[in-house]
Amino acid sequence: MSSDVRFTDFKSDKQPTWCPGCGDFGTMNGMMKALAETGNDPDNTFVVAGIGCSGKIGTYMHSYALHGVHGRALPVGTGVKMARPDVEVMVAGGDGDGYSIGAGHFVHAVRRNVDMTYVVMDNRIYGLTKGQASPTSREDFETATTPEGPKQPPVNPHALALASGATFIAQSFSSDALRHQEIIQEAVEHDGFGFVNVYSPCVTFNDVDTYDYFRDSLVDLAEADHDPADYDAAKDVILDSDKEYQGVIYRDEESVPYHEQHGVDEDMSDIPDGAPENATDLVREFY
């Protein structure tokens, strides 16, 4: 790791094709700044992305990267961390990718407490496929495919994470650049699974959950005398449907990441030629 790295070192030479004003620009900038501030550099960073507008982020960041299939970014990130525990792994996705088809993987990555950061760009809509309701859309959110609203309650990703045994839960707003960076940085520094849901407005297809809405609605937990180490206080915040929060909601100070629990501390990416020793004897036990 290097202390001389700047966040611009994480910028690739590819120009983003997101819509002008998309919240993902601010989300990505905060991710790059947090990585640089925590002493990481592109040579020790692996970014895994899912499907959706957010899935392009690995192309726009200069690091090792993989653009996975829909909902499968977290298993890839887990595999990278297990093979190379020395590498900084950051997984990026959207609310559709993470909380719909990828919801099962989300639960298990959380409960395993894999030492990586999961950043979800939550715009409460499917943007890449032109404006359908997503798992976090409001119950009355009208779209071309749900003209009367989804008529089902939105997924509460923080409640899902807490119920799955999360050790770090946070929320940020892509337009609040400094706070967003600080929150992502805390997730990166956490020993375990650092989960950050980011309000990242879609300026093209969502005219309800806008920049102005979040600026007027957000309550910063850093200014609300909230103790993120207090599990019950975190649960109260998570279940409070009347307010929108940003900040670190819950942090388990005693967290032990998965690779330490299981003694995975060596580079496992180099696979030797030939079958492992005693492999034949092991196979014969079962046949």
N, C-alpha and C positions, 0 to 999 in steps of 0.2 A: 504494500500500500504506500501511496505517496502523499505527502502534505503539500506538494506543489501543483496538484491537479486543480484545474478550474472547471466550472460546470460546462463551459463551452467545449471542453475536451470530449464531452459526451455527445456533442452534436454531430450527426453524420452529414454527408454532403447531399443528402436527399431532401428535397423540399416537401414539406407536408401538403397534402391535398385536402385537408379538412376544410370545412366551410369557414369563411372569414368570420371571426368572432366565436368559434367553437371553444367550449371550455377545456377541451383536451390540450390546447396549446399551453394554458396555464398549469394544467396537471402535469404535463411532461416537463416543463421548466422546473417545477418544484421537485420532481423526482431527480432530475439531473443535479440540481443544486444540493439536494440532500445527500446524494451519493458522493459528491465532491467534498462536502463539509465533513462527512464521516471518514474521510481518508481513503475512499475507494478510488479506483481508476478503471478505465475501460478494459484493461488487460485482466482484471480479476472480477469483472462483473458480467453476469449472464442475465439477460432480459428475455422473459418468455411472455408471449402475447396470445390472446385468444382471437375470437372472431367478432367483427363489428368495427365501428369506426376506431375504437381503441386498439384494435388488433394491429393497426399499422405502426404502432409506436416503436416496435423493434427495428423498423426500417429507418426511422428518423433519429434513433439514438445510436451513438458509436460505442458498441460493446459487442460481446458475444450475444447472439440472439437467435430465437426460434419463433416462428409464427405458426402456432399449432392449429389444430382443428377445433371446431366449436365445443366449448365447455371443457376442454382437456388441457388447459394451460397448467393447472396446478399439479397434475400427475407428472408432467414433464419437469416442472420446477422441483418437485420432490426428488425425482430421479437424478437431476443435476446435483442437488445438494448432497444426496447420499453418495454419489460417485466422487464429488469434489467438495468436501466440507469446508475447504479453505476459500471457496469462491462465494462472492456476494450474489445472491439470487434474488431477483425482483420479478414478480409476476404481475402483469397488467391485464385488465379485462373490463368489460362493461357489465351493466346490471342484467342484461339479457344473457350474456355469456356466463356470468358467474352465478346467478340466482335462479336460472331456469334449467337449461340442459346441464350446466355445470354444478348444480346445487349439491349433488351427492358427493362430488369430489371436494367441494368446499367444506362440507361437514367433516370429512375424514382428514383433510389437510389441517384443519383447525384442531381436531382432537389429538392428532399425532404431535402437534406443536413443532412442526418442521421449522428450522431456523431460516426463514425467508420472509420477504415483505410482499404482501398482496395488496395492490392498489386497484380499486374498482372505480371506474369513471361512471358515475350514476347520473344519467340525464333523464331517467324515468320515461324512456321511450326507446323503441328500436329505430335508430337513426339511419344506419346503413341500408336497411330495407324499406326506407321511405315512410316511416311514421306510424308504426303499429304500437299498441299498448305493450308495455314490458312488465316484468314481475313487480316493479316498484311504482308503476303508474297508479294514480289515484283511482278510487272506485268509480268515479263519475267522469273520468278523463275520456273525452270524445275524440275518436280518430276515424279514418275512413273505414276501418274494419271493425270498430266498436263504436258506432254512431251514438249509442246510448251509454257508453262507458263500459269497462270490463265487468262491472257489477260483481266484483270480488275484491276482498281486502288486499292491499299490497303486501308483498313480502317484507318483513322486518329483518334485514340482514344482521343487525346487531343482536337481536334476540336469538336468531339462529346460531350466531357465533357463540354467544354466552352459554346457550344450552348445550353446545357441542364441546365446551370446556376451553374456550379461548383464553389466552393469557395476555393478549393486547388487542384492544378494540378502540378505534378512533374514527373521527369524521372530520373532513376538511372541506373547504370551498375553493375551487380553482382560482377564483378572482381575488381572493385574499392571499396575495402571493407570499408574504412573509410568514403568516400563520400556517399556510399550507405546507411550506417548506419545513417549518419547525416540526409539524406533526409527522410528516413523512420521515424526517430525520430521527425522531424518537422511535418510530416503528423499525427503522433500519438498525438502530442501536439496541433494540430489545432482543434478549436472548430467547428466541422462540418465534412463533408465528405472529408477525406484525400485520394486522388487518386494518386497512384504512379505506373507508367508503368516502369517495370524493364527490361532492355535488359539482357536476361539470355540465352546465347548461347547454342544451341543443337549441341554437338560435334559429334553426330552419324548420323543425317540426314540432317543437314544444313551446307554445306561447303562454303557458301557465307557470311552469317552474323556471322562471327567468332569472337573470342576474339581479334585477331589481327586487324580485320576490325574496331571494335568499338574503340580499343585503338588508332588507327590512325585517326579515324573520329570524335570522340566526342569533342564537344566544351562545356566547363563547364561554365554555366551562372554566377557562382560566380566570374569568372575571366573576364566576358564580360560586366561589368557595366550594368547589367540588373536589373531593378526594378520590382520584382514580384507583387507589388501593382498596377502597371501600366497596366490596362486592354488592351490598344491598343498595348503596347510593347509585352505583352503576346501573343496577337493574331498574331503579326508579327512573333514571334518565332514559334508558332504552325503551321503557314501556310508556313514556309520556308522549302521547300522540298529538298533544296540543302545541308542541314547540319543536323547532328545528335547532339542533345543537351542532357546534363544532368544538373540537378539542379531543384530548385523550379521555375516553369514557371509562375504560377499565385497564389496569395493568397489574399483573401478578408479579410482584417483586421476587418471588421464589421460583420463578419459571426455570425449568431445565429443558433445553431443546432436545428433540428426538435423537439426533446423532450422538449427543453426550449420554443420554439414557442407555443407548445400545452400544456404546463403545466404538462408534464409527468415527475414527479420527485420522484415517490415512487415505491417500489418493487411491481410489478404486477404479479409475478410468482406464488404466492399463491392464488389459486382459492377456495373460500369458498364453503362448501357443500350447495346444494339446489339452487333454482332459485333466481336471484337477486330480491330485493324488487321492487314491482310494475310491475314485468315482465308480469304478466297476463293481467293487464290493458293495457300495451303497445301493447301486441299482439292483443288485442280486437280492438284497434284503426284501425288496418289494415285488419280486417276480419269481 
